[in-house]
């Protein structure tokens, strides 16, 4: 399981909703790092074939971390900091881009 450096931190945290779980995550943490502490197994599935994927590079290059954040699909979870009350879901399959 992913174990963050802040595991024993006593600093300020925010609550985010990851599907049916509430997670307490330190302020300044990325969505991807916060979700990985919940050991989700995967955070998205591919558009073709439905293969399970999760964040890889953690710096915005690979796009494996795409998730639905506050109802908006195709969000790079490794590039977005957590905010109080955020609602995060796995991204299942292809999502349409806005025109």
Backbone as CSV, one residue per row, in Angstrom:
resi,resn,N_x,N_y,N_z,CA_x,CA_y,CA_z,C_x,C_y,C_z
1,UNK,0.837,-1.193,0.000,0.000,0.000,0.000,0.871,1.242,0.000
2,UNK,0.384,2.276,-0.624,1.044,3.572,-0.673,1.060,4.165,0.727
3,UNK,2.233,4.551,1.225,2.329,5.178,2.545,2.969,6.551,2.384
4,UNK,2.184,7.604,2.547,2.714,8.948,2.355,3.635,9.380,3.487
5,UNK,4.492,10.331,3.167,5.426,10.858,4.162,4.690,11.546,5.304
6,UNK,3.476,12.032,5.061,2.725,12.753,6.074,1.905,11.842,6.979
7,UNK,2.074,10.540,6.876,1.229,9.584,7.591,1.054,9.915,9.084
8,UNK,2.078,10.368,9.731,1.985,10.684,11.166,1.959,12.185,11.429
9,UNK,1.624,12.959,10.407,1.597,14.414,10.517,0.407,14.874,11.356
10,UNK,0.609,15.940,12.087,-0.471,16.522,12.883,-0.908,17.864,12.324
11,UNK,-0.535,18.168,11.061,-0.883,19.445,10.438,-2.351,19.509,10.053
12,UNK,-2.764,20.647,9.474,-4.162,20.821,9.072,-4.544,19.869,7.936
13,UNK,-5.781,19.394,7.980,-6.278,18.480,6.956,-7.599,18.990,6.392
14,UNK,-7.992,18.413,5.261,-9.307,18.667,4.675,-9.984,17.322,4.459
15,UNK,-11.295,17.335,4.398,-12.053,16.112,4.123,-12.433,16.108,2.657
16,UNK,-12.124,14.996,1.971,-12.580,14.817,0.598,-13.393,13.532,0.537
17,UNK,-14.279,13.463,-0.424,-15.107,12.282,-0.616,-14.547,11.506,-1.795
18,UNK,-14.095,10.271,-1.561,-13.678,9.403,-2.653,-14.690,8.282,-2.747
19,UNK,-15.564,8.407,-3.739,-16.681,7.494,-3.933,-17.465,7.381,-2.635
20,UNK,-17.472,6.284,-1.922,-18.301,6.166,-0.719,-17.510,6.360,0.576
21,UNK,-16.290,6.870,0.478,-15.435,7.040,1.656,-15.064,8.500,1.872
22,UNK,-14.986,8.896,3.126,-14.477,10.216,3.469,-13.023,10.050,3.881
23,UNK,-12.149,10.824,3.253,-10.721,10.754,3.548,-10.261,12.073,4.150
24,UNK,-9.449,12.007,5.186,-8.817,13.203,5.756,-7.431,13.290,5.144
25,UNK,-7.162,14.382,4.451,-5.927,14.542,3.697,-5.269,15.865,4.086
26,UNK,-3.961,15.866,4.313,-3.283,17.117,4.662,-3.428,18.189,3.580
27,UNK,-3.580,19.415,3.999,-3.636,20.556,3.099,-2.375,20.556,2.238
28,UNK,-2.522,20.853,0.942,-1.379,20.912,0.040,-1.065,19.603,-0.663
29,UNK,-1.786,18.536,-0.316,-1.599,17.226,-0.939,-2.359,17.179,-2.259
30,UNK,-1.846,16.448,-3.235,-2.591,16.297,-4.484,-3.727,15.297,-4.285
31,UNK,-4.722,15.410,-5.142,-5.850,14.478,-5.099,-5.337,13.043,-5.260
32,UNK,-4.427,12.828,-6.206,-3.923,11.474,-6.460,-3.247,10.895,-5.218
33,UNK,-2.390,11.659,-4.575,-1.702,11.175,-3.374,-2.706,10.884,-2.258
34,UNK,-3.699,11.735,-2.118,-4.714,11.515,-1.091,-5.529,10.267,-1.346
35,UNK,-5.943,10.057,-2.582,-6.734,8.880,-2.938,-5.909,7.603,-2.796
36,UNK,-4.635,7.657,-3.148,-3.794,6.462,-3.062,-3.684,5.938,-1.622
37,UNK,-3.820,6.799,-0.638,-3.765,6.336,0.749,-4.945,5.436,1.090
38,UNK,-6.030,5.521,0.311,-7.209,4.678,0.533,-7.051,3.318,-0.137
39,UNK,-5.926,3.102,-0.821,-5.626,1.839,-1.513,-6.774,1.427,-2.429
40,UNK,-7.121,2.286,-3.423,-8.257,1.992,-4.283,-8.025,0.880,-5.297
41,UNK,-6.791,0.480,-5.517,-6.492,-0.538,-6.512,-6.337,0.039,-7.904
42,UNK,-7.252,0.908,-8.292,-7.161,1.612,-9.565,-7.971,2.891,-9.462
43,UNK,-7.695,3.846,-10.346,-8.415,5.115,-10.299,-9.132,5.441,-11.595
44,UNK,-8.905,4.645,-12.646,-9.635,4.825,-13.897,-9.572,3.534,-14.691
45,UNK,-10.413,3.441,-15.715,-10.314,2.343,-16.665,-10.114,2.935,-18.054
46,UNK,-9.465,2.163,-18.922,-9.183,2.652,-20.265,-10.450,2.683,-21.115
47,UNK,-10.426,3.554,-22.117,-11.574,3.707,-23.009,-11.795,2.468,-23.867
48,UNK,-10.727,1.827,-24.251,-10.815,0.620,-25.067,-10.328,-0.548,-24.224
49,UNK,-11.181,-1.490,-23.964,-10.797,-2.680,-23.214,-11.104,-2.633,-21.732
50,UNK,-11.287,-1.448,-21.164,-11.631,-1.341,-19.753,-10.537,-1.752,-18.785
51,UNK,-9.270,-1.696,-19.211,-8.152,-2.060,-18.331,-8.059,-1.089,-17.158
52,UNK,-7.737,-1.603,-15.995,-7.616,-0.770,-14.799,-6.261,-0.062,-14.789
53,UNK,-6.286,1.226,-14.447,-5.084,2.051,-14.403,-5.076,2.883,-13.130
54,UNK,-3.893,3.403,-12.808,-3.746,4.321,-11.688,-2.581,5.247,-11.982
55,UNK,-2.449,6.302,-11.207,-1.383,7.278,-11.418,-0.014,6.629,-11.444
56,UNK,0.832,7.118,-12.317,2.162,6.536,-12.483,3.259,7.564,-12.209
57,UNK,3.298,8.624,-13.001,4.433,9.546,-12.910,4.290,10.562,-11.774
58,UNK,3.083,10.898,-11.400,2.786,11.874,-10.343,3.296,13.282,-10.650
59,UNK,3.528,13.584,-11.959,3.975,14.930,-12.329,3.321,15.443,-13.607
60,UNK,2.196,14.854,-14.006,1.415,15.387,-15.103,1.828,14.978,-16.498
61,UNK,2.697,13.993,-16.641,3.168,13.593,-17.962,2.361,12.432,-18.538
62,UNK,2.029,11.430,-17.741,1.491,10.169,-18.268,-0.031,10.147,-18.460
63,UNK,-0.774,10.982,-17.793,-2.239,11.047,-17.881,-2.939,9.767,-17.393
64,UNK,-2.253,8.940,-16.633,-2.872,7.737,-16.069,-3.739,8.063,-14.853
65,UNK,-3.622,9.257,-14.334,-4.333,9.641,-13.111,-5.675,10.321,-13.367
66,UNK,-6.183,10.279,-14.596,-7.440,10.974,-14.892,-8.571,10.475,-14.003
67,UNK,-9.259,11.424,-13.371,-10.374,11.109,-12.487,-11.461,12.152,-12.683
68,UNK,-12.646,11.848,-12.146,-13.732,12.825,-12.134,-13.660,13.560,-10.800
69,UNK,-13.469,14.864,-10.860,-13.333,15.674,-9.647,-14.423,16.734,-9.650
70,UNK,-15.249,16.729,-8.626,-16.380,17.652,-8.503,-17.239,17.666,-9.768
71,UNK,-17.490,16.467,-10.311,-18.366,16.314,-11.464,-17.721,16.602,-12.809
72,UNK,-16.446,16.964,-12.821,-15.752,17.278,-14.067,-14.820,16.120,-14.425
73,UNK,-15.063,15.451,-15.558,-14.204,14.328,-15.950,-12.868,14.799,-16.526
74,UNK,-11.960,13.853,-16.734,-10.665,14.098,-17.382,-9.748,15.034,-16.600
75,UNK,-9.834,15.009,-15.288,-8.985,15.858,-14.460,-7.722,15.097,-14.065
76,UNK,-6.566,15.724,-14.219,-5.311,15.107,-13.805,-5.197,15.218,-12.290
77,UNK,-5.494,14.140,-11.599,-5.540,14.146,-10.131,-4.184,14.412,-9.498
78,UNK,-3.105,14.164,-10.214,-1.773,14.414,-9.651,-1.375,15.879,-9.718
79,UNK,-2.161,16.697,-10.400,-1.834,18.110,-10.569,-2.777,19.032,-9.798
80,UNK,-3.750,18.464,-9.111,-4.763,19.263,-8.419,-4.654,19.032,-6.919
81,UNK,-4.558,20.133,-6.168,-4.499,20.028,-4.708,-5.895,19.808,-4.135
82,UNK,-5.950,19.076,-3.032,-7.235,18.813,-2.374,-7.824,20.098,-1.812
83,UNK,-9.156,20.146,-1.801,-9.907,21.238,-1.193,-10.993,20.614,-0.321
84,UNK,-11.373,21.298,0.699,-12.429,20.828,1.599,-13.691,20.509,0.810
85,UNK,-14.250,19.312,1.032,-15.515,18.920,0.436,-15.448,18.405,-0.990
86,UNK,-14.257,18.265,-1.536,-14.098,17.767,-2.906,-14.748,16.401,-3.055
87,UNK,-15.364,16.159,-4.216,-15.957,14.858,-4.509,-15.172,14.244,-5.667
88,UNK,-14.571,13.092,-5.400,-13.679,12.444,-6.360,-14.214,11.052,-6.686
89,UNK,-14.218,10.722,-7.982,-14.665,9.397,-8.421,-13.674,8.828,-9.423
90,UNK,-13.640,7.493,-9.497,-12.884,6.848,-10.560,-13.483,7.267,-11.901
91,UNK,-12.635,7.345,-12.902,-13.133,7.614,-14.250,-13.231,6.283,-14.975
92,UNK,-14.433,5.929,-15.325,-14.678,4.640,-15.974,-14.863,4.852,-17.474
93,UNK,-13.937,4.308,-18.257,-14.024,4.392,-19.718,-13.800,5.784,-20.263
94,UNK,-14.213,5.977,-21.500,-14.022,7.247,-22.197,-14.992,8.306,-21.700
95,UNK,-14.542,9.510,-21.688,-15.380,10.660,-21.366,-15.366,11.590,-22.561
96,UNK,-16.473,12.260,-22.794,-16.530,13.207,-23.902,-15.881,14.515,-23.487
97,UNK,-15.187,15.122,-24.425,-14.598,16.423,-24.200,-15.620,17.495,-24.530
98,UNK,-15.567,18.614,-23.821,-16.475,19.718,-24.124,-16.101,20.320,-25.462
99,UNK,-17.117,20.744,-26.197,-16.868,21.333,-27.527,-16.805,22.818,-27.456
